[in-house]
Amino acid sequence: MSEERVERLLAEVHDDFGTIRVLEVEDYRFLEFGDAIEQSCVFTADPSWLEYDYTRAMLIGALCPEAPESALFLGLGAGTLTQACLKFLPLEDVEAIELRPDVPRLAIEYLGLDDDPRLYIRIGDALELLDSAEPADLIFVDLYNDLGPAAGHLAWTFLENCQKKLAPNGWLIINQWATDDGKPLGAALFRGLYHRHYWELPVKEGNVILLVPGDLDQTLDMDALMARAQALAPRLGYSLESLIKAIRPAT
């Protein structure tokens, strides 16, 4: 009989939005919101390790431009994707907007988030602070609470402004819930807003990652994307090939 995994509560805070917990189970630490709703998983020995397919799929989105220099994260969580991008991409300026002030504090204290000089964290609502953010080569939308995706994930004007905030040849990467038919939540909205000119990457956790170029002239170079992923694989410690092969045009 295998030993039962011991769960340790490392931190618990309460704010205007509910409860935030940090838990430790063996070699992993978890950021949870509300009633045991897992937001992030961190491999303690390497906080830039991406444990789940949806975060690896978002990293694939970060490989769409050849050499991105700037990134904007709307929603920080434990910061694992942010750390991976800082470690593996030639980024010079990274901004993260996080709604809850305790989240980055806990991420730094318990979840291995580095105080990287390239990283600037602002506290507040991404829907309100987007206008004051700098344009970026990469913009990630990952705004989840203990009930699921926040309102911004289905807000036409906000999502339109995210695309407009991209630097030339930039890419918008959205972590969207999937519906029962495997399509992204709000598929009709996305088809209209982005003129069907984007790509979808479904993952086993029940999400669909949307890869949205800055304009209609940009396309997804699958060969270049695969080559970048293959070159990065030895440093990542895992392959992204099977996920890249699952990329499909907008449905």
Secondary structure, 3 states (H helix, E strand, C coil): CCCCCCEEEEEEEEECCEEEEEEEECCEEEEEECCCEEEEEEECCCCCCCCCHHHHHHHHHHCCCCCCCEEEEECCCCCHHHHHHHHHCCCCEEEEEECCCHHHHHHHHHCCCCCCCCEEEEECCHHHHHHHCCCEEEEEECCEECCEECHHHHCHHHHHHHHHCEEEEEEEEEEEEECCCCCECCHHHHHHHCCCCCEEEECCCCEEEEEEECCCCCCCCHHHHHHHHHHHHHHHCCCCHHHHHCCEECC
